[in-house]
């Protein structure tokens, strides 16, 4: 059974406009209670060419899947890649994302 659904087009905009931002070294996380139990991943052209953007999204998805059981199910998350994500391994993204979401759960 899938725990998290993917955000659709208009839901991205809604979540981004009505959310709290948390900044890390490699990602920015937007957390909202608008669309509950949904997640989205963004890697803009600032990250690099298509290969680098796809790798960034794969890294973010994998890190998210490893920590999804610790997240609040009544929230939605949009995870945006920073340019610095292109030079790191998945473990680094996982540590960064864990730290950010630990802050979010405390508030």
Secondary structure as the mmCIF struct_conf table of DSSP 4:
data_model
#
loop_
_struct_conf.conf_type_id
_struct_conf.id
_struct_conf.beg_label_comp_id
_struct_conf.beg_label_asym_id
_struct_conf.beg_label_seq_id
_struct_conf.end_label_comp_id
_struct_conf.end_label_asym_id
_struct_conf.end_label_seq_id
BEND BEND1 UNK A 3 UNK A 3
STRN STRN1 UNK A 5 UNK A 6
HELX_LH_PP_P HELX_LH_PP_P1 UNK A 7 UNK A 7
HELX_RH_AL_P HELX_RH_AL_P1 UNK A 9 UNK A 17
TURN_TY1_P TURN_TY1_P1 UNK A 18 UNK A 18
STRN STRN2 UNK A 20 UNK A 23
BEND BEND2 UNK A 25 UNK A 26
STRN STRN3 UNK A 27 UNK A 32
BEND BEND3 UNK A 33 UNK A 35
TURN_TY1_P TURN_TY1_P2 UNK A 36 UNK A 37
STRN STRN4 UNK A 38 UNK A 42
TURN_TY1_P TURN_TY1_P3 UNK A 45 UNK A 47
BEND BEND4 UNK A 49 UNK A 49
HELX_RH_AL_P HELX_RH_AL_P2 UNK A 50 UNK A 67
HELX_RH_3T_P HELX_RH_3T_P1 UNK A 68 UNK A 70
BEND BEND5 UNK A 71 UNK A 71
TURN_TY1_P TURN_TY1_P4 UNK A 73 UNK A 74
STRN STRN5 UNK A 76 UNK A 81
HELX_RH_3T_P HELX_RH_3T_P2 UNK A 83 UNK A 87
BEND BEND6 UNK A 88 UNK A 88
HELX_RH_AL_P HELX_RH_AL_P3 UNK A 90 UNK A 106
#
